[in-house]
Amino acid sequence: MFSAVVVLGTPEAAPWIRSTIAATGQLMVMRELPASASRYEVARLLNTLLPDLVIVDLSGGHGSLDSLALVREVAPQTPVIGLGCTPEVSLLAKHLGAAGLASPDCSPEDLRMMIRKAMEMQHGEVEPHLYTFLPSKAGSGCSTVVLHTAIAAAGLDRRVLVIDADLRSSVMGLMLGVTPAGGTQEVLRASAGLDNFVMRRNLVEKHGVDFLLSTRALDASLPDWDSYFHLLNFVRGSYDLILVDLPELINPATVEVVRRSKKIFPVCTPELPSLKLMQQRLTELDRLGVETDRIGVLINRTGRNTPSPEEFRQALGRTVAFMFPNDYPAVSASISGGAPLAPETALARAFSAFAATLAGVEPPPPEASLLSRLKGLLHLASA
């Protein structure tokens, strides 16, 4: 829910303005102002309340444009939506910088769409440290990729947050060996008034990473897009890397995470069903308008006979960003022990290299194997 100040116009339009705003379910009106309010009064109120947006009644024709112009003058960073305007007034209101304009027959759904566009335009830019991971299908190992990438990034002295957005089928908590209380669901529910106390109460810190884990609660209501909008704005600047583990189907709420991500990483395995569904995930991202350069395909559980990155590129029509070798024993030992991957494994080294690319640093040099260390000792002994 967003906070709003409403500038009313004609007495006849006031009941419709109030009922339409209430029917959206997305606005909490902090204060109403008459169209005759002075510049001082408008400036004092907006600078004190700092609303997310301002709703202005434009049903009064050209005279009501003065209210819009005044709001834009005293609070240029606050988006303004005009309601009840005629086509002629709409042209002038656009020139004055209105973020959204609605005719007198505007429905609550129309207004909800305007609110979303206005908030995205003003405050919802792409986050430079946000990375989203999208499985081609359940069982592709997407959560494993997110978990060990996060641990590897923390090992590079990066502040890392993992948001577990698979609200109904998450395995992240199971892999960590913890049972979250509240977690992602609680933070999303409280997102409009989120503060540090609520956030810290619902975080789990393990292996140097902050985890916001899903409780998989079946009775929890599904979030709306603005819940993720508020959450992403709240954690902005607090972490060097934010990794989001999504379910395989992008829904009307998680599309906000995809829209804000610097990079989206669809994850699949070399098996045919996973590859076929990867093509479907890529098509879905195309339909959402996600630019090709923001998509990086990840191939998980590769083996000796796995096709090359170029062959995957030809088959999927997208460049492969990274490939992770299959190492079931190492992953199984990590989960059963609630510990990171053994650092000497090829899989751990792959996650370290991938995390380094996200963190913008050189990957750590691989640890010398036992055989190479023995050869070094023999060389020293013979010198």
Sine and cosine of phi, psi and omega as CSV:
sin_phi,cos_phi,sin_psi,cos_psi,sin_omega,cos_omega
0.00,0.00,0.60,-0.80,-0.03,-1.00
-0.93,-0.37,0.53,-0.85,0.05,-1.00
-1.00,0.09,0.56,-0.83,-0.06,-1.00
-0.57,-0.82,0.50,-0.87,0.22,-0.98
-0.93,-0.38,0.70,-0.71,-0.05,-1.00
-0.93,-0.38,0.78,-0.63,0.11,-0.99
-0.97,-0.24,0.95,-0.32,-0.04,-1.00
-0.99,0.17,0.42,-0.91,0.01,-1.00
-0.90,-0.44,-0.98,-0.20,-0.04,-1.00
-0.98,0.20,0.55,-0.84,0.05,-1.00
-0.87,0.49,-0.53,0.85,-0.03,-1.00
-0.92,0.40,-0.55,0.84,-0.07,-1.00
-1.00,0.07,-0.29,0.96,-0.11,-0.99
-0.84,0.55,-0.72,0.69,0.00,-1.00
-0.88,0.48,-0.64,0.77,0.02,-1.00
-0.92,0.39,-0.67,0.74,0.02,-1.00
-0.85,0.52,-0.75,0.67,-0.04,-1.00
-0.90,0.43,-0.70,0.72,-0.05,-1.00
-0.93,0.36,-0.61,0.79,0.01,-1.00
-0.92,0.40,-0.68,0.73,0.03,-1.00
-0.88,0.47,-0.71,0.70,-0.02,-1.00
-0.89,0.45,-0.59,0.81,-0.06,-1.00
-0.95,0.33,-0.32,0.95,0.04,-1.00
-0.93,0.37,-0.53,0.85,-0.06,-1.00
0.94,0.33,0.18,0.98,-0.07,-1.00
-0.89,-0.46,-0.06,1.00,-0.07,-1.00
-0.84,-0.54,0.71,-0.70,0.15,-0.99
-0.94,-0.33,0.95,-0.31,-0.04,-1.00
-0.97,0.26,0.89,-0.46,-0.01,-1.00
-1.00,0.09,-0.56,0.83,-0.04,-1.00
-0.30,-0.95,0.53,-0.85,0.14,-0.99
-0.94,-0.33,0.62,-0.79,0.03,-1.00
-0.83,-0.56,0.59,-0.81,0.11,-0.99
-0.98,0.21,0.39,-0.92,0.03,-1.00
-0.88,0.48,-0.40,0.92,-0.03,-1.00
-0.99,0.10,0.07,1.00,-0.03,-1.00
-0.86,0.50,0.62,-0.79,-0.03,-1.00
-0.96,0.26,0.28,-0.96,0.04,-1.00
-0.86,0.52,-0.67,0.74,0.00,-1.00
-0.88,0.48,-0.70,0.72,-0.04,-1.00
-0.91,0.42,-0.68,0.73,0.01,-1.00
-0.91,0.42,-0.73,0.69,-0.02,-1.00
-0.89,0.45,-0.69,0.72,-0.01,-1.00
-0.89,0.46,-0.68,0.74,-0.05,-1.00
-0.93,0.37,-0.73,0.69,-0.04,-1.00
-0.93,0.37,-0.60,0.80,0.00,-1.00
-0.96,0.27,-0.37,0.93,0.03,-1.00
-1.00,0.05,-0.72,0.69,-0.06,-1.00
-0.99,0.13,-0.48,0.88,-0.03,-1.00
0.75,0.66,0.86,0.50,-0.02,-1.00
-0.93,0.36,0.37,-0.93,0.05,-1.00
-0.93,0.36,-0.56,0.83,0.05,-1.00
-0.39,-0.92,0.21,-0.98,0.00,-1.00
-0.85,-0.53,0.71,-0.70,0.09,-1.00
-0.96,-0.26,0.80,-0.60,-0.02,-1.00
-0.87,-0.50,0.78,-0.62,0.08,-1.00
-0.97,0.24,0.90,-0.43,-0.01,-1.00
-0.95,-0.30,0.29,0.96,-0.05,-1.00
-0.95,0.32,-0.20,0.98,0.00,-1.00
-0.99,0.15,0.10,0.99,0.03,-1.00
0.99,0.14,-0.50,-0.86,-0.09,-1.00
-0.86,0.51,-0.56,0.83,-0.03,-1.00
-0.90,0.43,-0.52,0.85,-0.03,-1.00
-0.96,0.28,-0.24,0.97,0.02,-1.00
-0.93,0.38,-0.38,0.93,0.03,-1.00
-0.88,0.48,-0.61,0.79,0.02,-1.00
-0.90,0.43,-0.68,0.74,0.03,-1.00
-0.89,0.46,-0.71,0.70,0.00,-1.00
-0.89,0.46,-0.62,0.78,-0.01,-1.00
-0.91,0.40,-0.70,0.72,0.02,-1.00
-0.88,0.47,-0.68,0.73,0.00,-1.00
-0.91,0.42,-0.51,0.86,-0.01,-1.00
-0.96,0.29,-0.71,0.70,-0.11,-0.99
-1.00,0.06,-0.35,0.94,0.00,-1.00
-0.65,-0.76,0.93,0.36,-0.11,-0.99
-0.90,0.43,-0.35,0.94,-0.01,-1.00
-1.00,0.02,-0.08,1.00,-0.02,-1.00
-0.99,-0.10,0.84,-0.54,0.01,-1.00
-0.92,0.40,0.57,-0.82,-0.04,-1.00
-0.83,-0.56,0.72,-0.69,0.08,-1.00
-0.89,-0.45,0.76,-0.65,0.03,-1.00
-0.98,-0.19,0.72,-0.69,-0.01,-1.00
-0.91,-0.41,0.57,-0.82,0.14,-0.99
0.97,0.26,0.45,0.89,-0.08,-1.00
-0.99,-0.12,0.49,-0.87,0.06,-1.00
-0.99,0.16,0.26,-0.97,0.03,-1.00
-0.83,0.56,-0.61,0.79,-0.01,-1.00
-0.91,0.40,-0.71,0.71,0.01,-1.00
-0.92,0.40,-0.55,0.84,0.00,-1.00
-0.86,0.50,-0.67,0.75,-0.01,-1.00
-0.87,0.49,-0.70,0.71,0.00,-1.00
-0.94,0.35,-0.60,0.80,-0.01,-1.00
-0.92,0.40,-0.59,0.81,0.07,-1.00
-0.90,0.44,-0.65,0.76,0.02,-1.00
-0.89,0.46,-0.52,0.85,0.01,-1.00
-0.99,0.16,-0.14,0.99,0.10,-1.00
0.98,-0.19,0.40,0.91,0.05,-1.00
-0.91,0.40,0.67,-0.74,0.00,-1.00
-0.99,0.13,-0.33,0.94,0.02,-1.00
-0.33,-0.94,0.55,-0.84,-0.04,-1.00
-0.68,-0.73,0.71,-0.71,-0.06,-1.00
-0.80,-0.60,0.62,-0.79,0.03,-1.00
-0.98,0.19,0.16,-0.99,-0.01,-1.00
-0.89,0.45,-0.29,0.96,0.04,-1.00
-0.98,-0.19,0.40,0.92,0.00,-1.00
-0.88,0.47,0.72,-0.70,0.05,-1.00
-1.00,-0.06,0.29,-0.96,0.09,-1.00
-0.84,0.55,-0.58,0.81,0.02,-1.00
-0.92,0.40,-0.64,0.77,0.07,-1.00
-0.86,0.51,-0.68,0.73,-0.01,-1.00
-0.92,0.38,-0.61,0.79,0.06,-1.00
-0.86,0.52,-0.67,0.74,0.02,-1.00
-0.91,0.42,-0.63,0.77,0.03,-1.00
-0.91,0.41,-0.65,0.76,0.04,-1.00
-0.87,0.50,-0.71,0.71,-0.01,-1.00
-0.88,0.47,-0.74,0.68,-0.01,-1.00
-0.89,0.45,-0.64,0.77,0.00,-1.00
-0.90,0.43,-0.69,0.73,-0.03,-1.00
-0.94,0.33,-0.62,0.79,0.04,-1.00
-0.92,0.40,-0.63,0.78,-0.02,-1.00
-0.91,0.40,-0.62,0.78,-0.12,-0.99
-1.00,-0.02,-0.59,0.80,-0.16,-0.99
-0.75,-0.66,0.04,1.00,-0.16,-0.99
-0.91,-0.41,0.75,0.66,-0.02,-1.00
-0.97,0.25,0.22,-0.98,0.05,-1.00
-0.89,0.45,0.72,-0.70,-0.02,-1.00
-1.00,0.01,0.82,-0.57,-0.10,-1.00
-0.93,0.36,-0.24,0.97,-0.04,-1.00
-0.91,-0.42,0.22,0.98,-0.08,-1.00
-0.98,-0.22,0.81,-0.59,0.00,-1.00
-0.77,-0.64,0.77,-0.64,-0.04,-1.00
-0.93,-0.37,0.66,-0.75,-0.02,-1.00
-0.89,-0.46,0.80,-0.60,-0.15,-0.99
-0.81,-0.59,0.92,-0.39,0.00,-1.00
-0.95,0.32,0.61,-0.79,0.09,-1.00
-0.93,0.37,-0.55,0.83,0.06,-1.00
-0.38,-0.92,0.32,-0.95,0.07,-1.00
-0.87,0.50,0.67,-0.74,-0.01,-1.00
1.00,-0.03,0.11,0.99,0.01,-1.00
-0.98,0.18,-0.12,0.99,-0.01,-1.00
0.99,0.11,0.35,0.94,-0.03,-1.00
-0.88,0.47,-0.70,0.71,-0.01,-1.00
-0.90,0.43,-0.57,0.82,0.06,-1.00
-0.90,0.44,-0.67,0.74,0.03,-1.00
-0.89,0.46,-0.71,0.70,0.00,-1.00
-0.89,0.45,-0.73,0.68,-0.06,-1.00
-0.85,0.52,-0.78,0.62,-0.11,-0.99
-0.98,0.18,-0.39,0.92,0.16,-0.99
-0.92,0.39,-0.66,0.75,0.02,-1.00
-0.89,0.45,-0.71,0.71,-0.01,-1.00
-0.90,0.44,-0.66,0.75,0.01,-1.00
-0.91,0.43,-0.63,0.77,0.01,-1.00
-0.92,0.40,-0.61,0.80,0.07,-1.00
-0.90,0.45,-0.55,0.83,0.06,-1.00
-0.93,0.37,-0.24,0.97,0.08,-1.00
-0.99,-0.11,0.32,0.95,0.01,-1.00
0.90,0.44,0.60,0.80,0.08,-1.00
-0.96,-0.28,0.62,-0.79,0.11,-0.99
-0.99,0.17,0.87,-0.50,-0.15,-0.99
-0.82,-0.57,0.72,-0.69,0.14,-0.99
-0.88,-0.48,0.75,-0.67,0.13,-0.99
-0.94,-0.33,0.83,-0.55,0.09,-1.00
-0.97,-0.23,0.91,-0.41,0.00,-1.00
-1.00,0.05,0.99,-0.17,-0.09,-1.00
-0.98,-0.18,0.13,0.99,0.10,-0.99
-1.00,0.07,0.99,0.14,-0.25,-0.97
-0.94,0.34,-0.41,0.91,-0.07,-1.00
-0.95,-0.30,-0.42,0.91,-0.11,-0.99
-0.76,-0.65,0.50,0.87,-0.07,-1.00
-0.93,0.38,0.58,-0.81,0.11,-0.99
-0.87,-0.50,0.04,1.00,-0.08,-1.00
-0.87,0.49,-0.73,0.68,0.02,-1.00
-0.89,0.46,-0.61,0.79,0.03,-1.00
-0.90,0.44,-0.64,0.77,0.00,-1.00
-0.93,0.37,-0.51,0.86,0.02,-1.00
-1.00,0.09,-0.24,0.97,-0.03,-1.00
0.96,0.26,0.51,0.86,0.00,-1.00
-0.79,-0.62,0.42,-0.91,0.06,-1.00
-0.91,-0.42,0.98,-0.22,-0.05,-1.00
-0.95,0.32,0.53,-0.85,0.10,-1.00
-0.88,-0.47,0.92,-0.40,-0.03,-1.00
1.00,-0.07,-0.97,0.25,0.13,-0.99
0.82,0.57,-0.58,-0.81,-0.07,-1.00
-0.85,0.53,-0.68,0.73,-0.05,-1.00
-0.87,0.49,-0.68,0.73,-0.02,-1.00
-0.92,0.39,-0.66,0.75,-0.01,-1.00
-0.92,0.40,-0.66,0.75,0.03,-1.00
-0.91,0.42,-0.62,0.79,0.01,-1.00
-0.90,0.45,-0.58,0.81,-0.04,-1.00
-0.99,-0.15,0.25,0.97,-0.20,-0.98
-0.87,0.49,-0.58,0.82,-0.05,-1.00
-0.90,0.43,-0.50,0.86,0.03,-1.00
-0.88,-0.47,0.52,0.85,-0.11,-0.99
-0.89,0.46,0.69,-0.73,0.09,-1.00
-0.69,-0.72,0.08,-1.00,-0.08,-1.00
-0.90,0.44,-0.56,0.83,0.00,-1.00
-0.89,0.45,-0.75,0.66,0.00,-1.00
-0.90,0.44,-0.67,0.75,-0.02,-1.00
-0.89,0.45,-0.76,0.65,-0.05,-1.00
-0.91,0.41,-0.56,0.83,-0.01,-1.00
-0.91,0.42,-0.46,0.89,-0.07,-1.00
-0.97,-0.23,-0.01,1.00,0.03,-1.00
-1.00,0.04,0.53,-0.85,0.16,-0.99
-0.90,-0.44,0.83,-0.55,0.03,-1.00
-0.98,-0.20,0.84,-0.55,0.02,-1.00
-0.45,-0.89,0.65,-0.76,-0.01,-1.00
0.84,0.55,0.50,0.87,0.03,-1.00
0.98,0.18,0.17,0.99,-0.05,-1.00
-0.88,-0.48,0.63,-0.78,0.17,-0.99
-1.00,0.03,0.83,-0.56,0.00,-1.00
-0.92,-0.40,0.78,-0.63,0.17,-0.98
-0.97,-0.25,0.98,-0.17,-0.22,-0.97
-0.99,-0.16,0.55,-0.83,0.07,-1.00
-0.98,0.20,0.64,-0.77,0.06,-1.00
-1.00,0.00,-0.12,0.99,-0.05,-1.00
0.86,0.51,0.46,0.89,-0.03,-1.00
-0.92,0.40,0.83,-0.55,-0.05,-1.00
-0.97,0.23,-0.39,0.92,-0.06,-1.00
-1.00,-0.09,0.02,1.00,0.01,-1.00
-0.98,0.21,0.69,-0.73,0.01,-1.00
-0.94,0.33,0.57,-0.82,0.00,-1.00
-0.95,0.30,0.62,-0.78,-0.06,-1.00
-0.97,0.25,0.27,-0.96,0.14,-0.99
-0.98,-0.19,0.14,-0.99,-0.07,-1.00
-0.87,0.49,-0.56,0.83,-0.08,-1.00
-0.94,0.35,-0.35,0.94,0.08,-1.00
-0.90,0.43,-0.70,0.71,0.06,-1.00
-0.94,0.34,-0.56,0.83,0.04,-1.00
-0.85,0.53,-0.77,0.64,0.00,-1.00
-0.91,0.41,-0.67,0.74,-0.02,-1.00
-0.88,0.47,-0.72,0.69,-0.02,-1.00
-0.91,0.42,-0.61,0.79,0.05,-1.00
-0.92,0.38,-0.55,0.84,-0.02,-1.00
-0.94,0.35,-0.67,0.75,-0.07,-1.00
-1.00,0.08,-0.11,0.99,0.01,-1.00
-0.84,0.55,0.77,-0.64,0.04,-1.00
1.00,0.06,-0.17,0.99,-0.03,-1.00
-1.00,-0.02,-0.26,0.97,-0.07,-1.00
-0.70,-0.71,0.47,-0.88,0.09,-1.00
-0.98,0.19,-0.54,0.84,0.02,-1.00
-0.65,-0.76,0.71,-0.70,0.11,-0.99
-0.85,-0.53,0.88,-0.47,-0.03,-1.00
-0.93,-0.37,0.78,-0.63,-0.03,-1.00
-0.90,-0.43,0.81,-0.59,0.03,-1.00
-0.99,-0.15,0.94,-0.33,-0.06,-1.00
-0.99,-0.13,0.38,-0.93,0.26,-0.97
-0.95,0.32,0.19,-0.98,-0.13,-0.99
-0.94,0.33,-0.35,0.94,0.00,-1.00
-0.96,-0.28,0.85,-0.53,0.06,-1.00
-0.97,0.26,0.81,-0.59,-0.04,-1.00
-0.93,-0.38,0.08,-1.00,-0.05,-1.00
-0.86,0.52,-0.34,0.94,0.05,-1.00
-1.00,0.04,-0.75,0.66,-0.07,-1.00
-0.96,0.29,-0.21,0.98,0.07,-1.00
-0.89,0.46,-0.43,0.90,0.06,-1.00
-0.91,0.41,-0.60,0.80,0.04,-1.00
-0.92,0.39,-0.69,0.72,0.01,-1.00
-0.88,0.47,-0.70,0.72,-0.02,-1.00
-0.88,0.48,-0.57,0.82,-0.08,-1.00
-1.00,0.03,-0.16,0.99,-0.14,-0.99
-0.98,0.22,0.64,-0.77,0.12,-0.99
-0.91,0.41,-0.62,0.79,-0.01,-1.00
-0.57,-0.82,0.65,-0.76,0.10,-1.00
-0.92,-0.38,0.80,-0.61,-0.04,-1.00
-0.92,-0.39,0.99,-0.10,0.16,-0.99
-0.93,0.36,0.69,-0.73,-0.08,-1.00
-0.89,-0.45,0.77,-0.64,0.07,-1.00
-0.63,-0.78,0.16,-0.99,0.11,-0.99
-0.95,-0.32,0.20,-0.98,-0.06,-1.00
-0.95,0.32,-0.10,0.99,-0.03,-1.00
-0.94,0.34,0.49,-0.87,-0.09,-1.00
-0.85,0.53,-0.74,0.67,0.00,-1.00
-0.85,0.53,-0.66,0.75,0.00,-1.00
-0.92,0.40,-0.63,0.78,0.00,-1.00
-0.93,0.38,-0.64,0.77,0.01,-1.00
-0.90,0.44,-0.66,0.75,0.02,-1.00
-0.96,0.29,-0.42,0.91,0.12,-0.99
-0.87,0.49,-0.65,0.76,0.04,-1.00
-0.87,0.49,-0.61,0.79,0.02,-1.00
-0.93,0.37,-0.67,0.75,0.04,-1.00
-0.87,0.49,-0.65,0.76,0.00,-1.00
-0.91,0.42,-0.63,0.78,0.06,-1.00
-0.89,0.45,-0.66,0.75,0.03,-1.00
-0.89,0.46,-0.65,0.76,0.03,-1.00
-0.91,0.41,-0.62,0.78,0.06,-1.00
-0.87,0.50,-0.69,0.72,-0.03,-1.00
-0.92,0.39,-0.43,0.90,0.06,-1.00
-0.99,0.15,-0.06,1.00,0.03,-1.00
0.99,0.15,0.33,0.94,0.02,-1.00
-0.97,0.26,0.81,-0.59,-0.04,-1.00
-0.91,0.41,0.55,-0.84,-0.05,-1.00
-0.85,0.52,-0.61,0.79,-0.05,-1.00
-0.96,0.29,-0.09,1.00,0.08,-1.00
-0.99,-0.13,0.07,1.00,-0.03,-1.00
-0.91,-0.42,0.79,-0.62,0.03,-1.00
-0.76,-0.65,0.93,-0.37,-0.05,-1.00
-0.95,0.30,0.71,-0.70,0.08,-1.00
-0.91,-0.41,0.78,-0.63,0.05,-1.00
-0.97,-0.26,0.87,-0.50,-0.06,-1.00
-0.97,-0.26,0.46,-0.89,0.07,-1.00
0.87,0.49,0.74,0.67,0.04,-1.00
-0.98,0.17,0.40,-0.91,0.00,-1.00
-0.71,-0.71,-0.18,-0.98,-0.08,-1.00
-0.89,0.46,-0.56,0.83,-0.07,-1.00
-0.99,-0.16,0.20,0.98,0.02,-1.00
-0.93,0.36,0.66,-0.75,0.05,-1.00
-0.84,0.55,0.31,-0.95,-0.02,-1.00
-0.97,0.23,0.29,-0.96,0.08,-1.00
-0.83,0.56,-0.60,0.80,0.02,-1.00
-0.91,0.41,-0.63,0.78,0.04,-1.00
-0.91,0.41,-0.63,0.78,0.09,-1.00
-0.90,0.44,-0.64,0.77,0.00,-1.00
-0.88,0.47,-0.68,0.74,0.01,-1.00
-0.92,0.40,-0.60,0.80,-0.03,-1.00
-0.96,0.26,-0.62,0.78,-0.08,-1.00
-0.99,-0.14,-0.30,0.95,-0.05,-1.00
0.97,0.26,0.27,0.96,0.00,-1.00
-0.66,-0.75,0.53,-0.85,0.02,-1.00
-0.95,0.30,0.67,-0.75,0.06,-1.00
-0.99,0.14,0.83,-0.56,-0.02,-1.00
-0.98,0.18,-0.58,0.81,-0.05,-1.00
-0.26,-0.97,0.45,-0.89,0.06,-1.00
-0.78,-0.62,0.70,-0.71,-0.03,-1.00
-0.91,-0.41,0.76,-0.65,-0.04,-1.00
-0.94,0.33,0.47,-0.88,0.04,-1.00
-0.98,0.22,0.80,-0.60,0.04,-1.00
-0.51,-0.86,0.96,0.26,-0.05,-1.00
-0.87,0.50,-0.68,0.73,0.01,-1.00
-0.85,0.52,-0.66,0.75,-0.02,-1.00
-0.92,0.39,-0.67,0.74,0.01,-1.00
-0.92,0.40,-0.67,0.74,0.01,-1.00
-0.88,0.47,-0.68,0.73,0.01,-1.00
-0.91,0.42,-0.61,0.79,0.02,-1.00
-0.90,0.44,-0.71,0.70,-0.03,-1.00
-0.93,0.37,-0.73,0.68,-0.05,-1.00
-0.91,0.42,-0.51,0.86,0.00,-1.00
-1.00,-0.09,-0.07,1.00,-0.05,-1.00
0.85,0.52,0.60,0.80,-0.10,-1.00
-0.78,-0.63,0.30,-0.95,0.09,-1.00
-0.90,0.44,0.21,-0.98,0.08,-1.00
-0.89,0.46,0.55,-0.83,0.10,-1.00
-0.86,0.52,0.81,-0.58,-0.16,-0.99
-0.89,0.45,-0.36,0.93,-0.04,-1.00
-0.99,0.14,-0.10,0.99,-0.02,-1.00
-0.97,0.23,0.46,-0.89,0.03,-1.00
-0.89,0.45,-0.55,0.83,-0.01,-1.00
-0.92,0.39,-0.68,0.73,0.04,-1.00
-0.88,0.47,-0.65,0.76,0.02,-1.00
-0.91,0.42,-0.59,0.81,0.03,-1.00
-0.91,0.42,-0.67,0.74,0.02,-1.00
-0.92,0.40,-0.58,0.81,0.05,-1.00
-0.89,0.45,-0.67,0.74,0.01,-1.00
-0.92,0.40,-0.66,0.76,0.01,-1.00
-0.92,0.39,-0.69,0.72,0.03,-1.00
-0.87,0.49,-0.59,0.81,0.01,-1.00
-0.90,0.43,-0.59,0.81,0.03,-1.00
-0.91,0.41,-0.61,0.79,0.03,-1.00
-0.94,0.33,-0.59,0.81,-0.02,-1.00
-0.99,0.16,-0.21,0.98,0.00,-1.00
0.95,0.30,0.57,0.82,0.01,-1.00
-0.78,-0.62,0.22,-0.98,0.08,-1.00
-0.95,0.31,0.69,-0.72,0.03,-1.00
-0.91,0.42,0.55,-0.84,0.01,-1.00
-0.90,0.43,0.57,-0.82,0.02,-1.00
-0.90,0.43,0.60,-0.80,0.00,-1.00
-0.91,0.42,0.61,-0.79,0.05,-1.00
-0.93,0.38,0.61,-0.79,0.00,-1.00
-0.92,0.40,0.66,-0.75,0.02,-1.00
-0.95,0.30,0.25,-0.97,0.02,-1.00
-0.86,0.51,-0.65,0.76,-0.02,-1.00
-0.90,0.44,-0.69,0.72,-0.02,-1.00
-0.92,0.38,-0.58,0.82,0.05,-1.00
-0.91,0.42,-0.62,0.78,0.04,-1.00
-0.91,0.42,-0.65,0.76,0.03,-1.00
-0.89,0.46,-0.62,0.79,0.03,-1.00
-0.91,0.42,-0.66,0.75,0.02,-1.00
-0.90,0.43,-0.66,0.75,0.02,-1.00
-0.90,0.44,-0.60,0.80,0.03,-1.00
-0.90,0.43,-0.66,0.75,0.02,-1.00
-0.92,0.40,-0.62,0.78,-0.03,-1.00
-0.92,0.39,-0.53,0.85,-0.04,-1.00
-1.00,0.08,-0.18,0.98,-0.06,-1.00
-0.96,0.28,0.00,0.00,0.00,0.00
